[in-house]
Amino acid sequence: MDGKYVIKTPSDAIDSRTEGPLTADLYIPPYGPYQLNEIRDYRVSEAGYKVGYHYSDKGMETFLVIKGSIEVVLNGKKFVLTAGDILNVEAGCPYGMTFLEAGTVIRQMCTDRNNREYDLLEPASCADTDKEKVNEVAADGKGLYSFGAEGLRLVLKVGRWQLGGYKEVWELQLDKGYRLQYNDSAESEGLYMVRSGQLTVEVDGEEFHASADDGDLIHIPVNTPYSLTALTDDCIIRDFNVSCHLFRLLEMIEAARDYFPEKLKEQAYLDYLIEVNKAIKFTSLQKVIN
């Protein structure tokens, strides 16, 4: 592991199990009363491996295709996902998947691991569907909402309403040299995946390198100030643990721009936005607003 903050895949797996053509690598175990943020990669050595049709009685599963492609059957629909696509499956939603290529890798993040799974018979026929028309899919390059600032673009990939109210998943597109500074991470752990490009992670005065070559993970403990700096023009990271109400915060900023822009110059109003949206990580909003 590059320090204890950048997780290299697959070499930094804390548990690895192989059964036939499938290997499951565990990087982050679930934690807390709601068993959040378990991260595993599943990779196959042969095409055609199937995950049987089933559903979970609680919790959410969020899948990211790292490499290759999978065919998904979900709620009577059939569609193909490729690298960069995200699939979010809520409790009670039946699904199955087939790995279409040898070497395909998918990353699974579980929200609430206190669940049970139930096997089902797969429907005899399913409608071929454009993945961009499936509510559970956030296709690569697409999002539910976007917000632009100088040097930074934020794209909402999975909404809080899709993750049991626990958190949101965002994509951060950074210009080369753009620096994200988090002075306080007390409300949640930092949990990122590098989608493309390279960046520097600075923690406690030490610098670590992260890149998209192998889908590096960045994992920052609570109460740890840190910064992320883009080293390349194509730097994109996915933030899988946005516990604050970032979507609501950005909508409130946009509304203020339209109706009372002078309020955005008042520190008291910015402090109010941070407090009401539990966004203590974002102790300086002025850089984003401008």
VOBA-1610 file (N, C-alpha, C; in pm, whole numbers, padded with zeros to 5 digits, always signed):
BEGIN
Met+00084-00119+00000Met+00000+00000+00000Met+00088+00124+00000Asp+00048+00225-00080Asp+00122+00351-00087Asp+00085+00432+00037Gly+00171+00419+00145Gly+00130+00472+00273Gly+00012+00389+00321Lys-00080+00450+00393Lys-00201+00379+00435Lys-00325+00444+00374Tyr-00303+00535+00281Tyr-00414+00615+00228Tyr-00449+00582+00083Val-00352+00537+00003Val-00378+00501-00136Val-00371+00350-00147Ile-00479+00290-00193Ile-00491+00145-00203Ile-00471+00105-00349Lys-00367+00025-00373Lys-00338-00025-00506Lys-00412-00157-00528Thr-00473-00169-00645Thr-00548-00291-00674Thr-00478-00368-00786Pro-00472-00502-00775Pro-00526-00585-00667Pro-00428-00615-00554Ser-00307-00560-00557Ser-00202-00604-00466Ser-00232-00574-00319Asp-00314-00472-00291Asp-00340-00433-00152Asp-00467-00494-00094Ala-00520-00596-00157Ala-00639-00661-00103Ala-00609-00720+00034Ile-00703-00703+00127Ile-00684-00760+00261Ile-00740-00901+00269Asp-00816-00941+00168Asp-00865-01078+00157Asp-00891-01105+00010Ser-00847-01220-00039Ser-00867-01255-00179Ser-00909-01401-00188Arg-01020-01426-00259Arg-01071-01562-00271Arg-01105-01591-00416Thr-01062-01709-00462Thr-01086-01749-00600Thr-01170-01876-00602Glu-01273-01874-00684Glu-01358-01992-00704Glu-01383-02005-00853Gly-01318-02102-00914Gly-01329-02116-01059Gly-01267-01996-01127Pro-01337-01937-01225Pro-01281-01822-01297Pro-01296-01688-01224Leu-01366-01687-01109Leu-01395-01563-01038Leu-01303-01544-00919Thr-01243-01423-00909Thr-01165-01384-00792Thr-01231-01263-00728Ala-01252-01270-00595Ala-01310-01160-00520Ala-01203-01104-00426Asp-01172-00974-00440Asp-01071-00907-00359Asp-01140-00804-00268Leu-01119-00818-00138Leu-01174-00724-00041Leu-01069-00619-00008Tyr-01107-00490-00017Tyr-01014-00380+00013Tyr-01054-00305+00139Ile-01184-00283+00158Ile-01231-00211+00276Ile-01347-00290+00336Pro-01337-00335+00461Pro-01448-00407+00523Pro-01558-00310+00564Pro-01680-00358+00581Pro-01789-00270+00625Pro-01766-00225+00768Tyr-01822-00108+00803Tyr-01801-00057+00938Tyr-01924+00019+00984Gly-01934+00037+01116Gly-02044+00113+01175Gly-02170+00032+01189Pro-02270+00088+01258Pro-02396+00015+01282Pro-02471-00019+01154Tyr-02450+00058+01048Tyr-02518+00032+00921Tyr-02430-00043+00822Gln-02310-00086+00868Gln-02221-00167+00783Gln-02201-00104+00646Leu-02145+00018+00646Leu-02129+00096+00525Leu-01996+00068+00455Asn-01995+00096+00326Asn-01873+00116+00246Asn-01782-00004+00235Glu-01838-00123+00235Glu-01756-00239+00199Glu-01720-00229+00051Ile-01592-00244+00020Ile-01545-00235-00118Ile-01479-00366-00159Arg-01529-00425-00266Arg-01470-00545-00325Arg-01459-00529-00476Asp-01357-00591-00532Asp-01348-00606-00677Asp-01374-00752-00712Tyr-01447-00773-00820Tyr-01470-00906-00876Tyr-01409-00909-01016Arg-01322-01005-01042Arg-01260-01015-01174Arg-01265-01160-01221Val-01275-01175-01352Val-01290-01309-01408Val-01178-01337-01508Ser-01139-01463-01514Ser-01036-01506-01609Ser-01096-01562-01736Glu-01229-01585-01736Glu-01297-01639-01853Glu-01425-01560-01878Ala-01461-01546-02005Ala-01589-01485-02040Ala-01703-01580-02007Gly-01820-01522-01979Gly-01940-01604-01960Gly-01975-01636-01816Tyr-01895-01593-01720Tyr-01928-01621-01580Tyr-02057-01547-01542Lys-02148-01618-01476Lys-02279-01561-01443Lys-02296-01544-01292Val-02354-01432-01253Val-02404-01410-01118Val-02554-01433-01124Gly-02603-01531-01052Gly-02742-01572-01063Gly-02842-01462-01027Tyr-02960-01473-01081Tyr-03068-01378-01056Tyr-03110-01389-00909His-03115-01274-00838His-03142-01275-00695His-03180-01134-00650Tyr-03216-01121-00523Tyr-03237-00989-00464Tyr-03193-00992-00318Ser-03170-00872-00262Ser-03135-00858-00120Ser-03252-00795-00046Asp-03269-00832+00080Asp-03386-00784+00154Asp-03365-00645+00214Lys-03242-00596+00216Lys-03217-00461+00265Lys-03082-00413+00213Gly-03059-00283+00228Gly-02932-00228+00183Gly-02927-00201+00034Met-02817-00141-00011Met-02796-00106-00150Met-02661-00159-00196Glu-02653-00197-00323Glu-02528-00238-00384Glu-02500-00145-00502Thr-02380-00086-00503Thr-02341+00003-00612Thr-02222-00061-00683Phe-02236-00083-00813Phe-02132-00148-00892Phe-02073-00048-00991Leu-01942-00053-01006Leu-01872+00027-01105Leu-01791-00067-01193Val-01810-00056-01324Val-01732-00138-01417Val-01594-00073-01434Ile-01490-00143-01389Ile-01354-00092-01398Ile-01294-00122-01536Lys-01318-00244-01583Lys-01259-00289-01708Lys-01351-00393-01770Gly-01360-00395-01903Gly-01439-00496-01971Gly-01586-00459-01978Ser-01674-00561-01974Ser-01818-00537-01990Ser-01898-00648-01924Ile-02020-00613-01883Ile-02112-00710-01825Ile-02251-00691-01886Glu-02325-00800-01895Glu-02466-00793-01934Glu-02550-00809-01807Val-02642-00717-01787Val-02724-00716-01666Val-02869-00745-01701Val-02932-00830-01621Val-03076-00850-01627Val-03133-00792-01498Leu-03225-00697-01510Leu-03276-00626-01392Leu-03420-00581-01419Asn-03510-00626-01334Asn-03651-00582-01345Asn-03707-00598-01485Gly-03679-00712-01548Gly-03735-00739-01680Gly-03663-00670-01795Lys-03551-00602-01766Lys-03473-00534-01870Lys-03337-00600-01883Lys-03282-00598-02004Lys-03148-00651-02029Lys-03065-00542-02097Phe-02943-00519-02046Phe-02859-00414-02101Phe-02713-00445-02073Val-02623-00379-02144Val-02480-00402-02131Val-02414-00277-02071Leu-02327-00300-01972Leu-02249-00193-01911Leu-02102-00210-01945Thr-02032-00098-01966Thr-01891-00100-02001Thr-01814-00012-01902Ala-01683-00004-01922Ala-01596+00065-01826Ala-01644+00207-01798Gly-01654+00241-01669Gly-01698+00372-01625Gly-01843+00380-01586Asp-01924+00283-01630Asp-02067+00283-01597Asp-02088+00241-01452Ile-02193+00295-01390Ile-02230+00263-01253Ile-02371+00204-01251Leu-02389+00099-01174Leu-02519+00037-01151Leu-02549+00042-01003Asn-02664+00097-00966Asn-02703+00104-00825Asn-02830+00022-00805Val-02820-00083-00722Val-02931-00176-00700Val-02982-00160-00558Glu-03110-00127-00545Glu-03170-00109-00412Glu-03229-00240-00362Ala-03256-00243-00232Ala-03314-00362-00170Ala-03444-00401-00240Gly-03463-00531-00260Gly-03586-00580-00321Gly-03585-00581-00472Cys-03479-00524-00534Cys-03472-00519-00680Cys-03399-00643-00731Pro-03466-00730-00810Pro-03400-00851-00858Pro-03306-00821-00975Tyr-03191-00888-00975Tyr-03096-00869-01085Tyr-03002-00988-01094Gly-02937-01000-01209Gly-02830-01096-01232Gly-02736-01036-01335Met-02618-01092-01349Met-02523-01036-01447Met-02434-01145-01504Thr-02384-01118-01625Thr-02291-01208-01693Thr-02168-01129-01734Phe-02050-01179-01701Phe-01925-01117-01742Phe-01899-01154-01889Leu-01893-01055-01975Leu-01887-01081-02118Leu-01746-01102-02172Glu-01644-01058-02098Glu-01507-01067-02147Glu-01416-01121-02038Ala-01318-01201-02079Ala-01212-01238-01984Ala-01138-01112-01943Gly-01105-01103-01813Gly-01036-00985-01763Gly-01127-00875-01716Thr-01258-00893-01728Thr-01352-00792-01679Thr-01339-00776-01528Val-01342-00651-01480Val-01335-00621-01337Val-01449-00528-01301Ile-01526-00562-01199Ile-01627-00472-01147Ile-01601-00448-01000Arg-01631-00327-00954Arg-01612-00289-00814Arg-01748-00278-00748Gln-01763-00338-00632Gln-01889-00336-00558Gln-01873-00258-00429Met-01963-00163-00405Met-01969-00092-00277Met-02104-00123-00214Cys-02102-00176-00093Cys-02226-00211-00024Cys-02261-00106+00081Thr-02385-00065+00082Thr-02439+00026+00183Thr-02540-00052+00265Asp-02504-00088+00386Asp-02582-00170+00479Asp-02565-00317+00443Arg-02466-00378+00507Arg-02438-00519+00482Arg-02520-00612+00572Asn-02611-00556+00651Asn-02696-00639+00737Asn-02812-00694+00654Asn-02780-00774+00553Asn-02885-00818+00461Asn-02879-00968+00437Arg-02985-01018+00372Arg-02989-01157+00326Arg-03024-01156+00178Glu-02968-01253+00105Glu-02993-01262-00039Glu-03082-01383-00067Tyr-03168-01369-00169Tyr-03263-01473-00204Tyr-03253-01502-00354Asp-03229-01627-00389Asp-03218-01666-00528Asp-03355-01671-00594Leu-03357-01635-00722Leu-03480-01636-00801Leu-03454-01702-00935Leu-03562-01743-01002Leu-03550-01789-01140Leu-03544-01667-01232Glu-03447-01667-01321Glu-03434-01555-01415Glu-03549-01557-01515Pro-03606-01442-01548Pro-03715-01438-01647Pro-03673-01503-01779Ala-03767-01572-01842Ala-03737-01641-01968Ala-03702-01543-02079Ser-03760-01425-02075Ser-03728-01324-02177Ser-03728-01186-02113Cys-03636-01103-02158Cys-03624-00966-02108Cys-03607-00871-02227Ala-03655-00751-02210Ala-03648-00652-02318Ala-03509-00592-02325Asp-03446-00598-02445Asp-03318-00529-02463Asp-03342-00379-02448Thr-03262-00315-02364Thr-03288-00177-02324Thr-03160-00094-02335Asp-03172+00029-02381Asp-03061+00123-02380Asp-03027+00154-02235Lys-02901+00134-02197Lys-02862+00153-02056Lys-02892+00293-02006Glu-02890+00392-02094Glu-02915+00529-02052Glu-03063+00554-02019Lys-03148+00456-02049Lys-03289+00466-02015Lys-03325+00384-01891Val-03224+00329-01826Val-03246+00250-01705Val-03219+00338-01583Asn-03317+00352-01495Asn-03304+00443-01380Asn-03190+00404-01287Glu-03159+00277-01282Glu-03055+00230-01189Glu-02913+00249-01243Val-02900+00300-01365Val-02769+00313-01429Val-02728+00460-01438Ala-02602+00486-01405Ala-02538+00616-01432Ala-02427+00587-01534Ala-02459+00607-01662Ala-02364+00575-01768Ala-02243+00668-01760Asp-02129+00618-01804Asp-02009+00699-01805Asp-02032+00825-01887Gly-01993+00940-01832Gly-02015+01067-01901Gly-02150+01129-01877Lys-02238+01060-01802Lys-02372+01110-01773Lys-02388+01128-01622Gly-02491+01205-01583Gly-02518+01223-01441Gly-02657+01278-01418Leu-02697+01284-01292Leu-02829+01334-01255Leu-02832+01486-01247Tyr-02714+01546-01226Tyr-02705+01691-01204Tyr-02558+01727-01215Ser-02529+01848-01261Ser-02389+01891-01267Ser-02378+02036-01224Phe-02261+02071-01172Phe-02234+02205-01123Phe-02091+02239-01163Gly-02074+02351-01229Gly-01942+02390-01276Gly-01885+02507-01200Ala-01756+02504-01177Ala-01681+02615-01119Ala-01547+02620-01191Glu-01472+02726-01170Glu-01344+02739-01238Glu-01249+02627-01195Gly-01209+02546-01291Gly-01116+02436-01263Gly-01180+02310-01211Leu-01313+02309-01195Leu-01380+02197-01130Leu-01521+02179-01186Arg-01559+02053-01210Arg-01697+02021-01246Arg-01742+01905-01158Leu-01858+01921-01096Leu-01915+01820-01008Leu-02035+01756-01075Val-02039+01623-01078Val-02148+01550-01142Val-02206+01450-01042Leu-02335+01461-01014Leu-02401+01368-00923Leu-02428+01237-00999Lys-02372+01127-00948Lys-02388+00997-01014Lys-02497+00912-00949Val-02501+00911-00814Val-02604+00836-00741Val-02657+00925-00631Gly-02789+00946-00629Gly-02850+01038-00534Gly-02871+00977-00397Arg-02885+01065-00299Arg-02911+01022-00161Arg-03037+00937-00153Trp-03138+00970-00233Trp-03263+00897-00232Trp-03245+00754-00285Gln-03134+00727-00355Gln-03105+00594-00406Gln-03018+00513-00311Leu-02967+00577-00207Leu-02875+00513-00113Leu-02926+00520+00030Gly-03057+00506+00044Gly-03116+00496+00176Gly-03103+00620+00262Gly-03070+00735+00199Gly-03053+00858+00274Gly-02918+00871+00343Tyr-02829+00771+00325Tyr-02701+00771+00395Tyr-02601+00868+00333Lys-02598+00876+00201Lys-02491+00950+00135Lys-02523+00969-00012Glu-02428+01030-00085Glu-02438+01052-00229Glu-02307+01007-00294Val-02311+00978-00424Val-02191+00946-00501Val-02174+01052-00609Trp-02055+01115-00611Trp-02027+01224-00704Trp-01903+01194-00787Glu-01901+01252-00906Glu-01780+01253-00989Glu-01722+01393-00988Leu-01592+01402-00967Leu-01522+01530-00964Leu-01424+01535-01081Gln-01445+01629-01171Gln-01358+01647-01287Gln-01271+01769-01260Leu-01139+01747-01252Leu-01047+01850-01208Leu-00953+01892-01321Asp-00934+02022-01336Asp-00830+02071-01426Asp-00693+02045-01364Lys-00593+02032-01449Lys-00457+02010-01401Lys-00417+02122-01305Gly-00365+02083-01190Gly-00322+02179-01089Gly-00430+02216-00989Tyr-00557+02178-01014Tyr-00664+02212-00920Tyr-00645+02132-00790Arg-00662+02201-00678Arg-00638+02140-00547Arg-00765+02144-00463Leu-00806+02028-00418Leu-00917+02017-00324Leu-00859+02006-00184Gln-00896+02098-00097Gln-00843+02099+00039Gln-00955+02069+00136Tyr-00937+01966+00217Tyr-01034+01929+00320Tyr-00968+01949+00455Asn-01011+02052+00527Asn-00950+02083+00655Asn-01005+02000+00769Asp-01119+01936+00746Asp-01181+01857+00852Asp-01267+01750+00786Ser-01241+01625+00820Ser-01320+01515+00764Ser-01395+01441+00875Ala-01435+01517+00978Ala-01491+01453+01096Ala-01624+01383+01069Glu-01700+01431+00966Glu-01833+01373+00948Glu-01831+01242+00871Ser-01721+01211+00802Ser-01717+01086+00726Ser-01576+01058+00679Glu-01550+00933+00646Glu-01423+00897+00586Glu-01419+00942+00440Gly-01300+00975+00391Gly-01283+01003+00250Gly-01268+00872+00175Leu-01345+00853+00069Leu-01342+00727-00007Leu-01358+00759-00155Tyr-01248+00751-00229Tyr-01246+00792-00369Tyr-01189+00680-00456Met-01230+00684-00584Met-01166+00601-00684Met-01120+00690-00797Val-00998+00665-00847Val-00945+00743-00959Val-01000+00684-01088Arg-01083+00760-01158Arg-01145+00714-01284Arg-01051+00735-01401Ser-00982+00850-01407Ser-00884+00874-01512Ser-00780+00973-01462Gly-00662+00969-01524Gly-00556+01063-01489Gly-00481+01025-01363Gln-00412+01124-01308Gln-00327+01104-01191Gln-00343+01222-01095Leu-00319+01197-00968Leu-00326+01304-00869Leu-00234+01276-00752Thr-00209+01382-00676Thr-00132+01371-00553Thr-00226+01378-00434Val-00205+01289-00339Val-00280+01289-00213Val-00183+01333-00104Glu-00217+01442-00034Glu-00131+01491+00073Glu-00201+01476+00207Val-00137+01405+00299Val-00191+01379+00432Val-00079+01396+00534Asp-00102+01479+00635Asp-00003+01498+00742Asp+00135+01533+00689Gly+00138+01616+00586Gly+00265+01660+00532Gly+00333+01561+00439Glu+00275+01442+00420Glu+00330+01343+00328Glu+00250+01342+00198Glu+00317+01312+00087Glu+00251+01305-00043Glu+00250+01161-00094Phe+00137+01123-00153Phe+00121+00991-00210Phe+00065+01007-00351His+00098+00913-00438His+00056+00921-00578His-00057+00823-00603Ala-00159+00867-00676Ala-00271+00781-00713Ala-00300+00799-00861Ser-00337+00690-00927Ser-00363+00697-01071Ser-00476+00604-01108Ala-00523+00618-01232Ala-00632+00535-01282Ala-00582+00405-01343Asp-00452+00385-01348Asp-00398+00268-01419Asp-00461+00138-01371Asp-00476+00125-01241Asp-00536+00004-01184Asp-00658+00037-01100Gly-00715+00155-01121Gly-00833+00191-01044Gly-00802+00215-00898Asp-00696+00291-00870Asp-00655+00316-00731Asp-00771+00368-00647Leu-00774+00322-00522Leu-00868+00373-00422Leu-00794+00467-00327Ile-00863+00570-00280Ile-00809+00660-00178Ile-00901+00651-00057His-00843+00620+00058His-00922+00598+00180His-00862+00681+00293Ile-00935+00784+00338Ile-00886+00876+00440Ile-00971+00860+00566Pro-00908+00836+00682Pro-00984+00821+00807Pro-01052+00952+00847Val-01149+00941+00937Val-01214+01060+00991Val-01112+01142+01070Asn-01144+01272+01088Asn-01058+01364+01165Asn-00917+01376+01108Thr-00906+01365+00976Thr-00776+01373+00911Thr-00780+01477+00799Pro-00717+01591+00816Pro-00709+01690+00707Pro-00628+01633+00590Tyr-00670+01663+00467Tyr-00598+01613+00351Tyr-00629+01700+00229Ser-00551+01679+00124Ser-00577+01749-00001Ser-00555+01655-00119Leu-00624+01685-00230Leu-00611+01611-00355Leu-00577+01711-00464Thr-00470+01688-00539Thr-00426+01780-00643Thr-00412+01706-00775Ala-00480+01756-00879Ala-00475+01693-01011Ala-00339+01716-01076Leu-00280+01609-01127Leu-00151+01618-01194Leu-00163+01617-01346Thr-00282+01580-01396Thr-00303+01568-01540Thr-00432+01639-01580Asp-00446+01668-01708Asp-00564+01739-01757Asp-00690+01654-01754Asp-00673+01523-01755Asp-00788+01434-01762Asp-00823+01373-01627Cys-00793+01443-01519Cys-00811+01387-01385Cys-00959+01383-01346Ile-01011+01263-01325Ile-01149+01243-01280Ile-01147+01146-01163Ile-01211+01184-01052Ile-01223+01095-00938Ile-01369+01079-00902Arg-01401+00965-00847Arg-01537+00937-00799Arg-01534+00936-00646Asp-01618+01019-00586Asp-01629+01026-00440Asp-01747+00939-00399Phe-01718+00827-00334Phe-01820+00728-00300Phe-01879+00748-00160Asn-01838+00853-00090Asn-01886+00865+00048Asn-01915+01011+00082Val-02002+01075+00004Val-02041+01214+00033Val-02158+01210+00131Ser-02125+01221+00260Ser-02230+01212+00362Ser-02304+01344+00380Cys-02239+01456+00345Cys-02310+01584+00355Cys-02413+01595+00243His-02501+01694+00254His-02604+01715+00152His-02549+01806+00041Leu-02455+01751-00036Leu-02389+01833-00137Leu-02483+01876-00248Phe-02572+01787-00290Phe-02668+01823-00394Phe-02754+01941-00349Arg-02805+01932-00229Arg-02889+02041-00176Arg-02807+02170-00162Leu-02684+02157-00115Leu-02596+02273-00100Leu-02577+02346-00233Leu-02547+02271-00338Leu-02521+02333-00468Leu-02649+02393-00528Glu-02762+02328-00506Glu-02889+02387-00551Glu-02917+02518-00479Met-02887+02525-00350Met-02907+02648-00275Met-02814+02759-00325Ile-02693+02723-00362Ile-02601+02822-00419Ile-02655+02875-00551Glu-02704+02785-00637Glu-02757+02828-00766Glu-02880+02917-00747Ala-02965+02883-00651Ala-03083+02966-00626Ala-03042+03104-00577Ala-02941+03109-00490Ala-02893+03238-00440Ala-02834+03321-00553Arg-02764+03258-00645Arg-02710+03330-00761Arg-02821+03399-00840Asp-02935+03330-00852Asp-03045+03382-00932Asp-03126+03490-00860Tyr-03148+03472-00729Tyr-03244+03557-00658Tyr-03179+03663-00568Phe-03069+03630-00503Phe-03003+03729-00416Phe-02853+03705-00415Pro-02784+03732-00528Pro-02640+03703-00541Pro-02555+03774-00436Glu-02602+03886-00384Glu-02522+03957-00284Glu-02503+03875-00156Lys-02596+03781-00129Lys-02584+03698-00008Lys-02460+03609-00013Leu-02420+03572-00135Leu-02306+03482-00148Leu-02174+03550-00114Lys-02177+03681-00092Lys-02058+03753-00051Lys-02049+03766+00101Glu-02153+03720+00171Glu-02159+03731+00316Glu-02111+03601+00381Gln-02010+03610+00465Gln-01957+03491+00530Gln-02061+03425+00619Ala-02148+03505+00680Ala-02251+03447+00766Ala-02345+03356+00687Tyr-02377+03396+00563Tyr-02465+03314+00480Tyr-02393+03186+00436Leu-02265+03198+00401Leu-02189+03080+00364Leu-02179+02983+00481Asp-02159+03037+00601Asp-02155+02952+00720Asp-02289+02882+00741Tyr-02397+02952+00712Tyr-02532+02892+00723Tyr-02546+02777+00623Leu-02502+02796+00500Leu-02511+02691+00399Leu-02433+02566+00443Ile-02317+02588+00498Ile-02235+02476+00545Ile-02304+02403+00659Glu-02359+02479+00754Glu-02421+02416+00871Glu-02547+02339+00835Val-02636+02399+00756Val-02763+02335+00727Val-02746+02210+00640Asn-02637+02205+00564Asn-02613+02090+00477Asn-02506+01996+00532Lys-02464+02020+00656Lys-02367+01934+00725Lys-02240+01918+00643Ala-02197+02029+00584Ala-02086+02024+00488Ala-01960+02084+00548Ile-01922+02035+00665Ile-01807+02097+00731Ile-01677+02073+00656Lys-01673+01974+00565Lys-01555+01956+00481Lys-01529+02079+00395Phe-01640+02143+00355Phe-01628+02256+00262Phe-01622+02387+00340Thr-01512+02405+00411Thr-01501+02522+00498Thr-01478+02650+00419Ser-01442+02641+00291Ser-01429+02758+00206Ser-01507+02737+00078Leu-01625+02799+00072Leu-01711+02784-00046Leu-01678+02885-00154Gln-01605+02991-00118Gln-01588+03101-00212Gln-01520+03055-00341Lys-01426+02961-00328Lys-01354+02910-00447Lys-01451+02841-00540Val-01546+02765-00486Val-01644+02696-00569Val-01745+02792-00628Ile-01791+02889-00548Ile-01893+02983-00593Ile-01841+03070-00706Asn-01716+03112-00696Asn-01659+03197-00798Asn-01619+03120-00922
//
